[in-house]
């Protein structure tokens, strides 16, 4: 069998997890990552925005390319690779509008009767402000464009909502992404993440294991939103009955809606969900694997990931059967730089990585915001590491993850201490 080289584009924990899993495939030879991070030995110093250099590298090394982050997808990296005659997994620029514009996504959900919160869209701060004052709180304010998971403000007071509108539309905290905003009702329930590999033309999708993210920076889901402070899989809130509802009421309606809009969507569909009164309301569509959710999900995946990505990219997804999953649970605790999601310092020396690696076969330390400064690994981002551990139960996986976290240190390190706790109430109730 001919083995394939793979190029993973991106630099975070998601990309490290993808590299880790793709290296296990019998169909892959060498797995590169561009630009990679301090934990990846085959890091290639090419920025994810440099399509020409990335394509040249992929051609030179006969690589199948997997695109990790949303930004290059929304800017058309897959279109560029396909035009150059190169194989790539990920959605096209046209299809990436599902994440690139929250306003487009909300209108698509409404048109296709996909469960979603009530919402209004605004192009001026004054109109958004007037709506908040008339609608009342609690309420959610969202920037229309990409904001690295931070463009959502859950506002429990009118003052918070008006500040969020000012932040996004006047102060331009997220640049052009905040030129338009959505103001929507705040749903009460439990969040869950659901990912699938989708080919709308073939009307086929492969669901991945359920997971749950922890967006706010502080314990108890307090403080501003981040890109994600930890996650676990499976999510008990997504039982077999809820899984059927998500597939029937969201995934299949998404596929049919994309077909009706003549949009060929071939790649990852990530659903940010709020389960409220047994209804899976969609908070957001994303067009890539969730980070950190993909870390515990891939830790539990027994099947070969590469075969699914390759099949999707090459119009063979309809031939694929569902993946196998470990019965074990997995928990990922994100270790972050002090100050994140606001300003933070870089270049702090990380110690204890060798002890963490030697401690147990049940834990994997995925690098995100790190770089190599010989002989050290140093911090180079807000979310620095994703410590992921397996256990026979969620409580055991939580214990394994935090015991590993305790071995790793740097000046100003911060992590939530309650990752996975939401799952325990379901376990106690069963």
C-alpha positions as CSV (number, residue, x, y, z in Angstrom):
1,X,0.0,0.0,0.0
2,X,1.3,3.5,-0.9
3,X,1.5,5.7,2.2
4,X,0.6,9.4,2.0
5,X,2.4,12.4,3.5
6,X,0.0,14.8,5.2
7,X,0.3,18.6,5.8
8,X,-1.9,19.9,8.7
9,X,-2.3,23.7,8.5
10,X,-2.5,25.5,11.8
11,X,-0.7,25.9,15.1
12,X,-3.0,25.1,18.0
13,X,-4.1,22.3,20.2
14,X,-6.6,21.1,17.5
15,X,-3.8,20.8,15.0
16,X,-1.5,18.9,17.5
17,X,-4.4,16.5,18.1
18,X,-4.9,16.0,14.4
19,X,-1.2,15.4,13.8
20,X,-1.1,12.9,16.7
21,X,-4.1,11.0,15.4
22,X,-3.1,11.1,11.7
23,X,0.4,9.7,12.6
24,X,-1.3,6.6,13.8
25,X,-2.9,5.8,10.4
26,X,-1.4,2.9,8.4
27,X,-2.1,5.0,5.3
28,X,0.1,8.0,6.3
29,X,3.9,8.3,6.1
30,X,5.1,11.7,7.4
31,X,2.8,14.3,9.0
32,X,3.9,17.9,8.8
33,X,2.3,20.9,10.5
34,X,2.5,24.5,9.3
35,X,3.3,26.7,11.1
36,X,3.0,24.2,14.0
37,X,4.2,24.8,17.5
38,X,6.8,23.9,20.1
39,X,5.4,20.4,20.7
40,X,5.4,19.3,17.0
41,X,8.8,18.0,15.6
42,X,7.7,18.4,12.0
43,X,6.7,22.0,12.2
44,X,7.2,23.9,9.0
45,X,7.6,27.7,9.4
46,X,5.0,28.8,6.8
47,X,2.1,31.0,8.0
48,X,-1.4,29.7,7.4
49,X,-2.2,32.8,5.3
50,X,0.6,32.1,2.8
51,X,-1.4,29.9,0.4
52,X,1.2,29.9,-2.3
53,X,4.1,28.6,-0.1
54,X,1.8,26.1,1.6
55,X,0.7,24.7,-1.8
56,X,4.3,24.6,-3.1
57,X,5.3,22.6,0.1
58,X,2.4,20.2,-0.4
59,X,3.2,19.6,-4.0
60,X,6.9,19.2,-3.3
61,X,6.2,16.6,-0.6
62,X,3.2,14.9,-2.2
63,X,1.0,15.9,0.7
64,X,-2.7,15.4,1.4
65,X,-3.6,18.7,3.2
66,X,-5.9,19.1,6.2
67,X,-6.9,22.6,7.1
68,X,-7.4,23.2,10.8
69,X,-8.4,26.8,11.6
70,X,-11.5,28.7,10.3
71,X,-9.7,31.8,9.0
72,X,-7.8,30.2,6.0
73,X,-11.0,28.3,5.1
74,X,-13.1,31.5,5.0
75,X,-10.4,33.1,2.8
76,X,-10.5,30.3,0.3
77,X,-7.4,28.1,1.0
78,X,-9.2,24.9,-0.2
79,X,-10.3,26.6,-3.4
80,X,-6.7,27.6,-4.0
81,X,-5.4,24.1,-3.4
82,X,-8.0,22.5,-5.7
83,X,-7.3,25.0,-8.4
84,X,-3.6,23.9,-8.1
85,X,-4.6,20.3,-8.5
86,X,-3.8,19.4,-4.8
87,X,-5.9,17.3,-2.5
88,X,-7.2,19.1,0.6
89,X,-9.8,18.4,3.3
90,X,-11.9,21.4,4.3
91,X,-14.8,23.5,3.0
92,X,-14.6,26.0,0.2
93,X,-14.8,29.8,0.7
94,X,-18.4,29.9,-0.5
95,X,-19.5,27.2,2.0
96,X,-17.4,28.7,4.9
97,X,-19.9,31.5,5.1
98,X,-21.7,29.2,7.6
99,X,-19.1,30.3,10.1
100,X,-17.8,33.5,8.4
101,X,-21.1,35.3,9.0
102,X,-23.3,34.7,12.0
103,X,-26.0,36.8,10.4
104,X,-26.0,34.5,7.3
105,X,-26.0,31.5,9.6
106,X,-29.0,32.7,11.7
107,X,-31.0,33.5,8.6
108,X,-30.2,30.1,7.1
109,X,-31.4,28.5,10.4
110,X,-34.6,30.4,10.3
111,X,-35.3,29.6,6.6
112,X,-34.6,25.9,7.2
113,X,-36.5,25.6,10.5
114,X,-33.4,24.6,12.4
115,X,-33.9,25.3,16.2
116,X,-32.3,28.6,17.2
117,X,-32.9,31.5,19.6
118,X,-34.9,34.6,18.6
119,X,-32.6,37.2,17.1
120,X,-32.3,40.5,15.3
121,X,-29.5,41.9,13.2
122,X,-28.1,45.4,13.3
123,X,-25.7,47.5,11.2
124,X,-25.6,50.6,13.6
125,X,-24.8,50.8,17.3
126,X,-27.8,53.1,17.9
127,X,-30.3,50.6,16.5
128,X,-28.7,47.7,18.5
129,X,-28.8,49.8,21.6
130,X,-32.5,50.8,21.2
131,X,-33.4,47.1,20.7
132,X,-31.6,46.0,23.9
133,X,-33.4,48.7,25.9
134,X,-36.8,47.7,24.5
135,X,-36.1,43.9,24.6
136,X,-34.5,43.8,28.1
137,X,-31.9,41.4,29.6
138,X,-30.5,38.8,29.9
139,X,-29.5,38.9,26.2
140,X,-26.6,37.9,24.0
141,X,-24.6,40.2,21.7
142,X,-22.5,38.6,18.9
143,X,-20.1,40.0,16.3
144,X,-21.1,38.9,12.8
145,X,-17.6,37.8,11.7
146,X,-14.7,35.7,13.0
147,X,-13.4,36.6,16.4
148,X,-11.5,33.5,17.6
149,X,-14.4,32.4,19.8
150,X,-14.4,35.6,21.7
151,X,-17.0,37.6,19.8
152,X,-19.9,36.5,22.0
153,X,-21.0,38.5,25.1
154,X,-23.6,36.9,27.4
155,X,-25.1,40.0,29.0
156,X,-27.0,39.8,32.3
157,X,-27.4,43.5,32.7
158,X,-28.3,46.3,30.2
159,X,-24.9,48.0,31.0
160,X,-23.1,44.8,29.9
161,X,-25.0,44.6,26.7
162,X,-24.5,48.3,25.8
163,X,-20.8,48.0,26.6
164,X,-20.6,44.9,24.3
165,X,-22.2,46.8,21.4
166,X,-19.8,49.7,21.9
167,X,-16.9,47.3,22.1
168,X,-17.8,45.6,18.9
169,X,-19.3,48.3,16.7
170,X,-17.6,51.5,17.9
171,X,-14.3,50.5,19.4
172,X,-13.8,47.8,16.8
173,X,-12.4,45.3,19.2
174,X,-12.8,42.6,16.5
175,X,-12.1,44.8,13.5
176,X,-14.4,44.4,10.6
177,X,-16.0,41.4,12.3
178,X,-18.0,43.7,14.5
179,X,-19.4,46.0,11.8
180,X,-22.6,44.2,12.1
181,X,-24.0,42.4,15.3
182,X,-26.7,40.0,16.2
183,X,-28.7,40.5,19.4
184,X,-30.5,37.3,20.5
185,X,-32.3,35.8,23.4
186,X,-30.3,34.0,26.0
187,X,-31.2,30.4,26.2
188,X,-31.1,28.5,29.5
189,X,-29.9,24.9,29.4
190,X,-26.7,22.9,28.9
191,X,-24.3,23.4,26.1
192,X,-22.9,20.6,24.0
193,X,-20.7,20.3,20.9
194,X,-21.5,18.0,18.0
195,X,-19.1,17.5,15.1
196,X,-19.6,15.6,11.8
197,X,-17.8,15.0,8.6
198,X,-20.2,16.1,5.9
199,X,-20.7,15.9,2.1
200,X,-23.9,17.6,1.2
201,X,-23.8,16.6,-2.5
202,X,-23.8,12.9,-1.5
203,X,-26.2,13.6,1.4
204,X,-23.9,11.7,3.7
205,X,-22.4,12.6,7.1
206,X,-20.2,10.8,9.6
207,X,-20.9,11.8,13.2
208,X,-18.1,12.1,15.7
209,X,-18.5,11.5,19.5
210,X,-20.3,14.1,21.5
211,X,-18.4,16.6,23.7
212,X,-18.9,19.6,25.9
213,X,-16.8,22.8,25.9
214,X,-16.2,25.3,28.7
215,X,-16.1,28.7,27.1
216,X,-15.9,31.2,30.1
217,X,-12.5,31.9,31.6
218,X,-13.5,31.3,35.3
219,X,-14.8,28.4,37.3
220,X,-18.6,28.1,37.4
221,X,-18.8,29.6,33.9
222,X,-18.1,33.1,35.1
223,X,-16.2,35.8,33.3
224,X,-15.7,36.6,29.6
225,X,-15.8,34.0,26.8
226,X,-12.6,32.4,25.5
227,X,-11.8,30.0,22.7
228,X,-12.5,27.2,25.2
229,X,-10.9,26.4,28.6
230,X,-11.5,22.6,28.6
231,X,-13.8,19.9,27.3
232,X,-14.8,16.3,27.8
233,X,-16.3,13.4,25.8
234,X,-18.8,11.9,25.7
235,X,-21.3,14.5,26.9
236,X,-24.0,12.8,28.9
237,X,-26.5,15.5,28.0
238,X,-26.4,14.0,24.4
239,X,-28.0,10.7,25.1
240,X,-29.2,8.4,22.3
241,X,-32.6,10.2,22.1
242,X,-30.9,13.6,21.9
243,X,-28.5,12.3,19.2
244,X,-31.4,11.4,17.0
245,X,-32.9,14.8,17.4
246,X,-29.7,16.6,16.6
247,X,-29.2,14.5,13.5
248,X,-32.9,14.8,12.3
249,X,-33.6,18.4,13.3
250,X,-30.2,20.0,12.7
251,X,-27.6,18.0,10.6
252,X,-30.1,16.7,8.0
253,X,-31.9,20.0,7.7
254,X,-28.4,21.7,7.3
255,X,-27.6,19.3,4.5
256,X,-30.9,19.9,2.7
257,X,-30.7,23.7,3.2
258,X,-27.2,23.8,1.7
259,X,-28.3,21.7,-1.2
260,X,-31.3,24.1,-1.8
261,X,-28.9,27.0,-1.7
262,X,-26.6,25.2,-4.3
263,X,-23.7,25.3,-1.8
264,X,-21.5,22.2,-2.0
265,X,-20.4,21.7,1.7
266,X,-17.6,19.1,2.0
267,X,-15.7,19.1,5.3
268,X,-16.4,19.5,9.0
269,X,-19.6,20.7,10.5
270,X,-19.3,21.7,14.1
271,X,-22.5,22.6,16.0
272,X,-22.4,24.6,19.1
273,X,-25.7,23.6,20.8
274,X,-27.8,24.6,23.8
275,X,-29.9,21.8,25.0
276,X,-33.0,23.5,26.5
277,X,-36.2,21.7,27.4
278,X,-35.1,18.7,25.3
279,X,-34.6,20.8,22.2
280,X,-31.1,21.1,20.5
281,X,-31.0,24.8,19.8
282,X,-28.0,25.9,17.5
283,X,-25.9,28.6,19.0
284,X,-23.4,28.6,16.1
285,X,-22.2,26.7,13.0
286,X,-18.4,26.2,12.7
287,X,-16.7,24.9,9.6
288,X,-13.8,23.1,11.3
289,X,-13.2,20.8,14.2
290,X,-13.7,22.4,17.6
291,X,-10.8,23.3,19.8
292,X,-10.4,22.0,22.5
293,X,-13.3,19.5,21.9
294,X,-11.5,17.6,19.2
295,X,-8.7,16.7,21.7
296,X,-10.8,14.4,23.9
297,X,-12.8,13.2,20.9
298,X,-9.8,12.0,19.0
299,X,-8.4,10.5,22.2
300,X,-11.5,8.2,22.2
301,X,-11.5,7.5,18.5
302,X,-10.5,3.9,17.7
303,X,-10.9,4.1,14.0
304,X,-8.5,5.6,11.5
305,X,-9.2,9.4,11.1
306,X,-7.3,9.7,7.8
307,X,-9.6,7.4,5.9
308,X,-12.6,9.6,6.7
309,X,-10.9,12.9,5.7
310,X,-9.5,11.3,2.5
311,X,-12.9,9.8,1.6
312,X,-14.7,13.1,2.1
313,X,-12.1,15.0,0.0
314,X,-12.3,12.4,-2.8
315,X,-16.1,11.9,-2.9
316,X,-16.1,8.5,-1.2
317,X,-17.8,9.5,2.1
318,X,-21.0,7.6,1.0
319,X,-19.0,4.4,1.2
320,X,-17.8,4.9,4.8
321,X,-19.3,3.2,7.9
322,X,-19.4,4.9,11.3
323,X,-16.2,5.1,13.4
324,X,-15.6,2.9,16.5
325,X,-15.2,4.7,19.8
326,X,-13.6,3.7,23.1
327,X,-16.0,3.2,26.0
328,X,-13.6,5.3,28.1
329,X,-14.2,8.9,28.8
330,X,-11.7,11.7,28.0
331,X,-11.2,15.1,29.6
332,X,-9.1,18.0,28.4
333,X,-8.0,20.8,30.7
334,X,-6.6,23.9,29.0
335,X,-3.6,25.5,30.7
336,X,-3.5,29.2,29.8
337,X,-1.4,32.3,30.2
338,X,-2.4,34.8,32.9
339,X,-4.4,37.6,31.4
340,X,-6.1,35.5,28.6
341,X,-8.5,36.2,26.9
342,X,-7.1,39.8,27.3
343,X,-3.4,40.8,27.0
344,X,-0.8,38.2,28.2
345,X,3.0,37.8,28.3
346,X,4.8,35.3,26.1
347,X,8.2,33.6,26.5
348,X,7.6,32.0,29.9
349,X,9.7,28.8,30.3
350,X,7.5,25.7,30.8
351,X,8.7,23.0,33.2
352,X,7.4,19.5,34.0
353,X,6.5,18.4,30.4
354,X,8.9,15.4,30.7
355,X,7.3,14.4,34.0
356,X,3.9,14.7,32.5
357,X,4.9,12.5,29.5
358,X,6.4,9.9,31.7
359,X,3.6,9.8,34.3
360,X,1.0,7.7,32.6
361,X,-0.1,6.3,29.2
362,X,-3.6,7.6,29.8
363,X,-2.6,11.3,29.4
364,X,-1.5,13.3,26.4
365,X,-0.3,16.9,26.5
366,X,-1.3,18.7,23.3
367,X,0.6,21.9,22.6
368,X,-1.3,25.0,21.5
369,X,0.5,28.3,22.2
370,X,4.0,27.1,22.6
371,X,7.3,27.6,20.8
372,X,10.8,26.1,21.0
373,X,13.6,28.3,22.4
374,X,16.4,25.7,22.9
375,X,16.7,24.0,25.2
376,X,13.3,25.1,26.5
377,X,9.6,25.1,25.5
378,X,8.2,28.5,26.2
379,X,4.7,30.0,26.1
380,X,3.6,31.7,22.9
381,X,-0.1,32.2,23.2
382,X,-3.2,32.6,25.4
383,X,-4.2,28.9,25.5
384,X,-0.8,27.1,25.9
385,X,-1.5,23.4,26.5
386,X,-4.4,21.0,26.4
387,X,-3.9,18.3,28.9
388,X,-6.1,15.4,27.8
389,X,-6.6,12.2,29.8
390,X,-8.6,9.0,29.4
391,X,-10.4,7.1,32.2
392,X,-12.9,4.3,32.6
393,X,-15.4,7.0,33.9
394,X,-15.6,10.7,33.6
395,X,-14.6,11.2,37.3
396,X,-11.5,9.0,36.7
397,X,-10.6,10.9,33.5
398,X,-11.0,14.2,35.4
399,X,-8.6,12.9,38.1
400,X,-6.0,11.7,35.6
401,X,-6.1,15.1,33.8
402,X,-5.7,17.2,36.9
403,X,-2.9,15.0,38.3
404,X,-1.0,15.6,35.0
405,X,-1.8,19.3,35.1
406,X,-0.2,19.5,38.5
407,X,3.1,18.4,37.1
408,X,3.4,21.3,34.6
409,X,4.4,24.9,35.6
410,X,5.3,28.3,34.3
411,X,5.1,31.8,35.6
412,X,1.5,33.1,35.4
413,X,-0.1,29.7,34.4
414,X,-3.9,29.6,34.9
415,X,-6.5,26.8,34.4
416,X,-10.1,26.2,35.4
417,X,-10.5,23.7,38.2
418,X,-14.0,22.5,37.4
419,X,-13.7,21.0,33.9
420,X,-16.1,18.0,33.5
421,X,-18.0,18.8,36.7
422,X,-21.3,19.4,34.7
423,X,-21.2,15.7,33.6
424,X,-21.2,14.5,37.2
425,X,-24.8,15.6,37.8
426,X,-25.9,13.3,34.9
427,X,-23.9,10.4,36.3
428,X,-25.4,10.9,39.8
429,X,-28.9,11.2,38.4
430,X,-28.6,7.9,36.4
